Amino acid sequence: MWNSNREGTPKRARPTSPVDGFRTPEKRVSAWQAAEPGGLQPRHWDTEQLCIFLQRRGFAEPALLRCFREHQITGSTLPYLTESHLEKMGIGAVGVRQSLLVCLRKLAQSHADIMKVFNDPIHGHIEMHPLLVRIIDTRQFQRLRYIKQLGGTYYVFPGASHNRFEHSLGVSHLAGRLVQALQERQPELDIDERDVLCVQIAGLCHDLGHGPFSHMFDGRFIPLARPGFKWKHEEASVQMFEHLINVNNLEKDMKYYGLNCNKDIVFIKELIAGPIETKPDGVLWPYSGRSKEKSFLYDIVANKRSGIDVDKWDYFARDCHHLGIQNNFDYERFIKFARVCLVKEEKHICTRDKEVGNLYDMFHTRNCLHRRAYQHKVGNIIENMITDAFLKADPHIRIKGSGGKKYKISTALEDMEAYTKLTDEIFLQILYSDQPELNEAREILRKIEQRDLYKCLGETQPPEGKEIAKEQYDGLSAEIVKSKPKKFSEDVELKAVELKAEDFIVDVINMDYGMKEKNPVNNVNFYCKSDITKAIKITKDQVSKLLPEKFAEQLIRVYCKKKDEKVIYVATKHFIQWCMDKDFTKPRDGDVVAPELTPMKANWNVTEEDKTHDSKENSDTSKSKTRLFCD
């Protein structure tokens, strides 16, 4: 199809272009990018090319251009300029600074042609910076595709098949959302694009150190395989991040996108695992990546003060979606109301006072997820069985690491090349192996597939103040074996049943709101409508009388590995007697499985009605005595 211009020369009509809103980011090309200095991407400009650009855009004052030349501002530093930077450079007029920022931000949009879009079931279509994509496309990150987010819980909830991979994408997205919201809402914070990118990278890489079946590996397997060895997956995340950068030569990519490889890498590691470098005595600020002026950035990915961070927001939404459980916390409201306020000479992220109830709901949601899913009785049995299988297989599995050195399942975390190869796939490697030395481990995994699981004898709780300490865990099974009911001495058949400590698994579960026995909301700072710059605290009694009185408790579950009915019968009696001896709460089915034992424990047979009745009688007696005294 042809049209004519004014001179009558034929001209091909331009095809109708799609509306910008329907173009994917990699298709968006800014007109600013065309025919600029040298035909280069703006990030490649040197100082003189940048000055040529500014002159063409109307910023031709010699004094302004001299500021850019004296401070050697290049194209790679443009995304990180803020109004305060321009002021420090000597550009005093507020209007000029703001106009410059608008111009430079439009210029920065020319980088959008390499942004990538991920379609996430939780957050929708999310854009990822090209440096994030570069990290995602490494072997070390792709490993997370093969590690279940909820470990053995997948064997109880069929929908919980999601992995650490998609969770990490979601955390990176939410970290960017929160820091960018603060950047727009409070320009005075001087949040630059380096800060944003580092926070997003930390969100993306915070779970690189997880082992097979996630928390089963660091919470169950490693403590049994390597007693006394202190290790957390956050440490491995930092080590894997360093390994990822080195083997993929990512430092040049980081420099290309304007990051300071020394300082910013330290900052990212601190965001993941806390302070990395030991500070001299007397130094109050423990971090090196950013100064105290930007202390609030450490609240975003892994909040050590209150536990309110984007990691939780993503796994609440994602896990509830896959588990089929309602999520009662709305992180969108928190992002809308988030502000940075000064708290004891440090800047921290605060939220509106009216959101305090929602935060209690958030921690209640966390507790509910643990009760209903993460600490599900059957899920924990399966994780214990997988742990047993891994322990039996550990001496016989070899994983090749750096320099060809071989590692076991329990030692692979010492070498990141070996650890990269350690995923949930080890389960199938054992299950399908024909090695005779793996027979015992293989048999346990087959039982899981056939739903031939260990038997749960019951659940109990210790009285407050008498919780079981970690150093006591190893002796609990032996205690149950010794807790033999006296009535057994009369039954010859039951006396013949021999129990061993290795027949039992005692699972001690510490449930809390995220900060042990403390109320995490006490560590949250709020601001009110009348003065949005002032941080305040809100106590529990200012919120509601219906909030929990306690924020931590301990559950104790006992499992038996044997399947013989007579052994289970005797083991159950031992468990009930053990609960009586330890003055623990009566197991829920105690009156059914041991009706001859539970009446012997007086405080197990007092109902709430009895307590109410006794209280009323004591009150009436007190009133009578008072009247008698008055007469």
C-alpha positions in Angstrom: 0.0 0.0 0.0 1.4 3.4 -1.1 0.7 7.0 -0.1 2.0 10.2 -1.6 3.9 12.9 0.2 3.7 16.6 -0.7 6.3 16.3 -3.4 4.4 13.5 -5.0 7.1 10.9 -4.2 5.6 7.5 -3.4 6.0 6.5 0.3 5.3 3.2 1.9 2.8 3.5 4.7 4.2 2.5 8.1 2.6 -0.6 9.6 0.4 0.1 12.6 2.5 -0.3 15.7 1.1 -2.0 18.8 0.2 0.1 21.7 3.2 0.5 24.0 1.4 -1.2 26.9 1.1 -4.4 24.9 4.8 -4.6 24.0 6.9 -6.9 26.1 9.9 -5.1 27.7 12.4 -6.7 25.4 10.5 -5.2 22.5 10.4 -1.7 23.9 13.1 0.6 22.3 13.3 4.2 23.4 13.6 6.9 20.8 16.3 8.4 23.1 18.6 5.5 22.1 18.6 6.4 18.4 21.4 8.3 16.9 23.0 9.4 20.2 26.8 9.8 20.7 28.7 7.2 18.8 25.5 5.1 18.4 26.4 3.4 21.6 24.1 2.3 24.5 24.1 5.1 27.1 25.8 2.9 29.6 28.9 2.8 27.4 29.3 6.6 27.2 32.3 8.3 28.6 32.1 11.7 30.2 32.4 13.7 27.0 29.7 11.7 25.2 27.4 12.3 28.1 28.1 16.0 28.0 27.3 16.0 24.2 24.0 14.3 25.1 23.2 16.9 27.8 24.0 19.8 25.4 21.6 18.4 22.8 18.9 18.1 25.5 19.2 21.8 26.5 21.6 21.5 29.4 24.4 23.5 27.8 25.5 25.7 30.7 29.3 25.5 31.1 29.1 25.4 34.9 26.8 22.4 34.8 28.9 20.5 32.2 32.0 21.3 34.2 30.4 19.6 37.3 29.9 16.4 35.2 33.5 16.5 33.9 35.1 17.2 37.3 33.3 14.3 38.9 34.0 12.1 35.8 30.3 11.0 35.5 30.0 8.4 32.8 27.0 6.5 31.3 27.5 3.5 33.6 26.9 5.7 36.7 23.8 7.4 35.4 21.2 5.0 36.9 22.6 5.6 40.3 22.5 9.4 40.4 20.0 10.9 42.9 19.1 14.6 43.5 21.4 14.7 46.6 24.3 13.4 44.4 23.7 16.3 41.9 23.6 18.8 44.8 26.9 17.5 46.2 28.4 17.9 42.7 27.6 21.6 42.9 24.3 21.8 40.9 22.5 24.1 43.3 19.2 25.0 41.6 16.5 22.7 42.6 14.6 23.1 39.4 17.7 22.2 37.3 18.4 19.1 39.4 14.9 17.9 39.0 14.9 18.5 35.3 18.2 16.7 34.9 16.9 13.7 36.8 13.8 13.5 34.6 16.0 13.6 31.5 18.4 11.0 32.9 15.7 8.7 34.0 14.1 8.8 30.5 17.5 8.0 29.2 17.8 5.0 31.5 14.6 3.6 30.1 16.5 2.8 26.9 17.9 -0.2 28.9 14.5 -1.8 29.0 15.0 -3.6 25.8 16.8 -6.4 27.7 14.5 -6.8 30.6 12.9 -10.2 30.8 9.3 -11.2 31.8 8.5 -14.2 34.0 4.9 -15.3 34.4 4.6 -16.2 38.1 1.4 -17.8 39.4 1.5 -15.7 42.6 2.7 -12.3 41.5 1.7 -12.3 37.8 4.0 -11.0 35.1 7.2 -9.8 36.7 10.2 -8.1 35.1 13.7 -9.2 35.9 16.8 -7.1 35.4 19.3 -8.6 32.9 21.9 -9.1 35.7 19.3 -11.1 37.6 18.6 -13.2 34.5 22.3 -13.8 34.1 22.4 -15.2 37.6 19.2 -17.3 37.0 20.8 -18.9 34.0 23.7 -20.4 36.0 24.0 -24.1 37.1 24.2 -23.0 40.7 20.8 -21.2 40.6 19.1 -23.7 38.3 19.9 -26.3 41.0 17.0 -24.8 43.0 14.6 -26.3 40.4 15.3 -29.7 42.0 14.8 -28.8 45.7 11.3 -29.0 47.1 10.2 -25.8 48.9 8.4 -27.8 51.6 10.5 -31.0 51.7 8.5 -34.1 52.8 5.3 -32.1 53.1 4.7 -32.8 49.4 4.0 -36.4 50.4 1.0 -35.2 52.4 -0.2 -32.2 50.3 -0.2 -33.3 46.7 -0.2 -29.7 45.5 2.9 -28.7 47.4 5.2 -29.6 44.5 6.8 -26.1 44.1 10.5 -25.6 44.5 13.0 -23.2 45.8 13.5 -21.8 42.3 10.2 -20.1 41.9 10.2 -18.9 45.6 13.5 -17.2 45.0 12.1 -15.4 41.9 9.2 -14.2 44.0 11.4 -12.9 46.9 13.5 -11.0 44.4 10.4 -9.4 42.9 9.0 -8.4 46.3 12.3 -7.1 47.4 12.4 -4.8 44.4 8.8 -3.8 44.9 9.4 -2.7 48.5 12.7 -0.8 47.9 11.3 0.9 44.9 8.2 2.0 46.8 10.5 3.6 49.4 12.6 5.2 46.7 9.6 6.9 45.1 7.9 7.8 48.4 11.0 9.2 50.1 13.6 10.6 47.7 15.5 12.0 50.6 16.6 8.4 51.5 19.0 8.6 48.5 18.1 5.0 47.4 19.9 4.6 44.1 19.7 1.9 41.4 22.8 0.1 42.9 20.8 -0.3 46.2 17.8 -1.6 44.3 19.8 -4.1 42.3 21.7 -5.4 45.3 18.5 -5.9 47.3 17.0 -7.8 44.3 20.1 -10.0 43.9 20.0 -10.8 47.7 16.3 -11.8 47.4 17.1 -14.0 44.4 20.1 -15.7 46.0 19.0 -16.0 49.7 18.2 -19.7 49.4 21.1 -20.9 47.3 22.4 -22.9 50.2 19.5 -25.1 50.8 20.2 -28.9 50.7 17.9 -31.8 49.6 14.3 -31.4 50.9 15.1 -27.9 52.2 14.8 -27.6 56.0 15.0 -31.4 56.4 18.6 -31.3 55.4 19.8 -28.6 57.8 17.2 -29.3 60.6 17.3 -33.1 60.7 20.0 -34.7 58.6 23.1 -32.6 59.3 22.6 -32.6 63.1 22.5 -36.4 63.1 25.1 -37.0 60.4 27.6 -34.5 62.0 26.8 -34.0 65.7 28.2 -30.8 67.0 28.8 -29.3 63.6 27.3 -25.8 63.6 25.9 -25.0 60.1 23.0 -23.0 58.7 21.8 -22.9 55.1 22.4 -19.1 55.1 26.1 -19.7 55.4 26.0 -22.0 52.4 23.9 -19.4 50.5 26.8 -16.9 50.9 29.4 -19.5 49.9 27.3 -20.6 46.9 26.8 -17.0 45.8 30.6 -16.5 45.9 31.1 -19.7 43.9 28.4 -18.7 41.4 30.2 -15.3 40.8 33.6 -16.9 40.4 32.9 -19.9 38.1 30.6 -17.9 35.8 32.9 -14.8 35.7 30.0 -12.6 36.8 32.2 -9.8 38.2 32.4 -8.3 34.7 28.6 -8.4 34.3 28.2 -6.7 37.7 30.7 -4.0 36.7 28.9 -3.6 33.4 25.7 -2.8 35.2 27.4 -0.3 37.5 28.0 -2.4 40.7 31.0 -2.0 42.9 32.2 -5.6 43.0 34.0 -5.3 46.4 31.5 -3.3 48.3 28.3 -4.5 46.7 29.1 -8.2 46.9 29.8 -7.7 50.6 26.4 -5.9 50.9 24.5 -8.7 49.1 26.1 -11.3 51.4 25.2 -9.2 54.5 21.6 -8.9 53.3 21.4 -12.7 53.1 23.2 -13.8 56.3 23.9 -10.8 58.4 27.3 -9.2 59.3 30.1 -11.0 57.4 33.2 -9.2 58.7 34.1 -9.1 62.4 34.3 -5.5 63.6 36.7 -4.2 66.3 35.4 -3.7 69.8 33.6 -0.4 70.2 32.3 -0.3 66.6 28.6 -0.1 66.9 27.6 -0.5 63.2 28.3 -4.1 62.3 27.9 -3.9 58.5 30.3 -2.9 55.8 28.2 -3.0 52.6 26.2 0.1 53.5 26.5 2.8 56.1 24.1 3.4 59.0 22.4 6.0 56.8 20.9 3.1 54.8 20.3 0.7 57.7 16.7 0.2 56.6 17.9 -1.8 53.6 18.8 -4.6 55.9 15.1 -5.0 56.9 14.0 -6.1 53.5 15.2 -9.6 52.6 16.0 -11.1 56.0 14.8 -8.9 58.9 16.8 -9.9 62.0 14.8 -7.4 64.3 11.2 -8.3 63.8 11.0 -11.1 61.2 8.8 -9.0 58.8 10.5 -9.5 55.5 9.7 -10.2 51.8 10.9 -13.8 52.2 8.0 -14.6 54.5 5.6 -12.6 52.3 6.4 -14.8 49.3 6.3 -18.2 51.1 3.0 -17.3 52.8 1.4 -16.5 49.5 3.1 -19.3 47.5 2.8 -22.1 50.1 -0.9 -21.2 50.9 -1.6 -21.3 47.1 -0.1 -24.7 46.7 -1.3 -26.2 50.0 -4.9 -25.1 49.5 -4.8 -23.0 52.7 -6.2 -19.5 53.0 -3.6 -16.7 53.3 -4.8 -14.0 55.7 -1.9 -11.6 55.2 -1.9 -8.9 52.5 1.6 -7.7 51.8 0.3 -5.1 49.3 -1.0 -3.1 52.3 2.3 -3.2 54.0 4.1 -2.0 50.9 1.6 0.9 50.5 2.1 2.0 54.1 5.8 1.4 54.5 8.0 4.4 55.4 11.5 4.8 56.8 11.7 6.6 60.2 14.7 7.3 62.5 14.8 4.9 65.4 17.6 5.3 68.0 20.0 6.8 65.4 19.2 4.1 62.8 16.7 4.2 60.0 14.2 1.4 59.9 11.1 0.5 57.9 7.9 1.4 59.8 4.2 0.9 59.0 1.0 2.8 59.9 -0.3 2.3 63.4 -3.6 1.0 62.1 -1.7 -2.0 60.5 -0.7 -3.5 63.9 -3.7 -5.9 63.8 -2.6 -7.1 60.3 0.9 -7.9 61.6 -0.5 -10.0 64.4 -2.5 -11.8 61.7 0.7 -12.3 59.7 2.5 -14.1 62.6 -0.7 -16.0 63.3 -0.7 -17.1 59.7 2.9 -18.3 60.1 2.0 -20.3 63.2 -1.0 -21.8 61.4 1.1 -22.9 58.5 3.5 -24.6 60.8 0.7 -26.4 62.7 -1.3 -27.5 59.6 1.4 -28.1 57.1 5.1 -27.6 57.9 4.9 -29.7 61.2 2.2 -32.0 60.0 2.5 -35.3 61.8 2.7 -37.5 58.7 5.0 -35.1 56.9 7.4 -35.2 59.8 7.3 -39.0 59.9 8.3 -39.0 56.2 11.1 -36.5 56.7 12.4 -38.7 59.6 12.3 -41.7 57.3 14.1 -39.9 54.5 16.7 -38.7 57.1 17.2 -42.3 58.2 17.6 -43.5 54.6 20.2 -40.7 54.0 22.1 -41.6 57.1 22.3 -45.2 56.1 23.4 -44.2 52.5 25.8 -41.5 53.6 28.9 -43.7 53.9 28.3 -45.2 50.4 27.4 -42.1 48.3 30.2 -40.3 46.5 29.8 -36.8 44.9 32.6 -35.4 42.8 33.7 -31.9 43.8 36.6 -29.5 42.9 39.7 -31.2 41.7 38.0 -34.6 41.4 37.8 -35.0 45.2 34.9 -37.2 46.4 32.4 -36.1 49.1 29.6 -37.8 51.0 26.0 -36.4 51.3 27.0 -35.0 54.7 30.3 -33.4 53.6 29.3 -32.1 50.2 28.5 -28.7 51.7 32.2 -28.2 52.3 32.8 -27.9 48.5 30.4 -25.8 46.5 31.2 -27.7 43.3 30.0 -30.9 44.9 27.1 -29.2 46.7 25.8 -27.9 43.3 25.2 -31.6 42.4 23.3 -32.4 45.7 19.6 -32.0 45.2 16.4 -34.0 45.9 17.6 -36.2 43.1 19.6 -38.1 45.7 16.4 -39.7 46.8 15.9 -41.3 43.4 19.5 -42.2 43.1 19.2 -44.3 46.3 15.8 -45.7 45.4 16.8 -46.9 41.9 20.3 -48.1 42.9 21.2 -51.8 42.7 24.2 -51.4 45.0 23.9 -54.0 47.8 25.4 -51.6 50.4 22.3 -49.3 49.8 19.8 -52.0 50.5 18.7 -50.7 54.0 18.4 -47.1 52.7 16.5 -48.2 49.6 14.1 -50.3 51.7 13.2 -47.2 53.8 12.4 -45.1 50.7 10.3 -47.9 49.2 8.3 -48.0 52.4 7.6 -44.2 51.9 6.4 -44.9 48.4 4.1 -47.7 49.7 2.9 -45.6 52.6 4.3 -48.1 55.1 5.3 -45.4 57.6 6.6 -45.3 61.2 3.8 -45.3 63.7 3.1 -42.1 65.7 2.5 -43.1 69.4 1.2 -39.7 70.4 1.9 -36.0 71.1 2.4 -34.2 74.4 3.7 -30.9 75.8 6.0 -30.1 78.7 4.9 -27.7 81.4 6.0 -24.1 81.0 9.6 -23.6 82.2 10.4 -27.3 81.8 10.9 -27.5 78.1 13.4 -30.0 76.8 16.8 -28.5 75.9 18.8 -29.6 72.8 21.4 -31.3 74.8 18.8 -33.7 76.2 17.4 -34.8 72.9 19.7 -37.8 72.5 18.7 -39.4 75.7 14.9 -39.2 75.3 14.4 -42.5 73.5 16.3 -44.4 76.3 14.0 -42.6 78.9 10.9 -44.0 77.1 12.3 -47.5 77.1 13.0 -47.2 80.9 9.5 -45.9 81.6 7.9 -49.3 82.1 4.4 -49.4 83.6 4.2 -51.4 86.8 1.2 -53.4 85.6 3.5 -55.0 83.0 5.1 -57.1 85.7 1.8 -59.1 85.9 1.6 -59.9 82.2 4.1 -62.5 81.1 3.3 -62.0 77.4 4.0 -58.2 77.6 7.1 -58.7 79.6 8.5 -60.7 76.7 8.4 -57.7 74.4 11.8 -56.1 74.3 12.0 -52.4 73.3 15.2 -50.7 72.3 16.1 -47.0 72.2 16.7 -47.2 68.4 13.1 -48.3 67.9 11.9 -44.8 68.9 12.1 -41.3 67.3 11.4 -38.4 69.6 10.6 -35.3 67.6 10.9 -32.1 69.6 9.1 -29.2 67.8 9.5 -25.6 69.0 6.6 -23.6 67.8 6.7 -19.8 68.1 5.9 -16.5 66.3 9.4 -16.3 64.9 11.3 -14.9 67.9 11.1 -17.8 70.4 9.1 -16.7 73.5 9.2 -13.0 72.5 6.3 -11.1 70.9 7.8 -10.1 67.5 5.4 -7.1 67.2 7.2 -5.5 70.1 10.2 -5.0 67.8 8.1 -3.4 65.0 8.1 0.4 64.7 5.0 2.3 63.6 4.1 5.9 62.7 0.8 7.7 63.0 -1.1 10.0 60.7 -0.5 13.1 62.9 3.3 12.8 62.4 4.6 10.4 59.8 8.2 11.1 60.6 8.1 9.9 64.2 8.5 6.2 65.1 6.4 4.8 67.9 5.8 1.5 69.7 2.4 -0.2 70.2 2.0 -2.6 73.1 -0.3 -5.6 72.9 -2.8 -4.2 75.4 -3.3 -1.2 73.0 -4.5 -3.6 70.3 -6.8 -6.2 71.7 -7.4 -8.4 74.8 -8.0 -11.4 72.5 -4.3 -11.7 71.3 -2.2 -14.6 72.5 -0.6 -14.5 76.0 2.3 -16.8 75.0 4.3 -16.7 71.8 6.1 -20.0 72.0 5.5 -23.6 73.0 7.1 -27.0 72.6 5.4 -30.1 71.1 6.8 -33.6 71.6 5.9 -36.4 69.2 7.1 -39.9 69.6 7.2 -42.4 66.7 8.0 -46.1 66.7 9.8 -47.8 63.8 8.5 -51.2 64.5 5.2 -52.4 62.9 4.3 -55.4 65.1 1.0 -54.8 66.9 2.3 -56.1 70.2 5.4 -53.9 70.0 3.2 -50.9 69.2 0.9 -51.7 72.1 3.7 -52.0 74.6 5.5 -48.9 73.2 2.4 -46.8 73.6 2.1 -47.8 77.2 5.7 -46.8 77.7 5.1 -43.5 76.1 2.1 -42.8 78.3 4.0 -43.7 81.4 6.9 -41.5 80.3 4.5 -38.5 80.0 3.2 -39.2 83.5 6.8 -39.5 84.9 7.8 -36.2 83.2 4.6 -34.4 84.2 3.8 -33.6 80.6 0.3 -33.1 79.3 -1.9 -36.1 78.7 -1.8 -37.2 75.1 -5.2 -36.7 73.4 -5.9 -40.4 73.0 -4.4 -41.3 76.4 -7.7 -42.4 78.0 -8.3 -44.7 75.0 -4.9 -46.3 74.5 -4.0 -46.6 78.2 -7.2 -46.4 80.3 -5.5 -48.3 83.1 -2.7 -45.7 83.4 -4.2 -42.3 83.0 -6.5 -42.3 86.1 -3.3 -42.7 88.2 -2.2 -39.2 87.3 -4.4 -36.9 89.4 -4.0 -33.6 87.4 -4.8 -35.4 84.2 -8.3 -36.0 85.3 -9.3 -32.4 86.3 -11.6 -30.9 83.7 -12.2 -27.2 83.0 -15.6 -27.6 84.6 -14.0 -28.9 87.8 -11.6 -25.9 87.8 -14.5 -23.5 87.4 -16.5 -25.3 90.1 -13.6 -25.2 92.6 -13.0 -21.6 91.8 -16.6 -20.7 92.5 -16.6 -22.7 95.8 -13.5 -20.9 96.9 -15.1 -17.6 96.1 -18.3 -18.5 98.0 -16.2 -19.7 101.0 -14.3 -16.5 101.0 -17.5 -14.5 101.0 -18.8 -16.5 103.9 -15.7 -16.0 105.9 -15.9 -12.3 105.2 -19.5 -12.1 106.4 -18.7 -14.1 109.5 -15.8 -11.8 110.3 -18.0 -8.7 109.8 -20.6 -10.1 112.1 
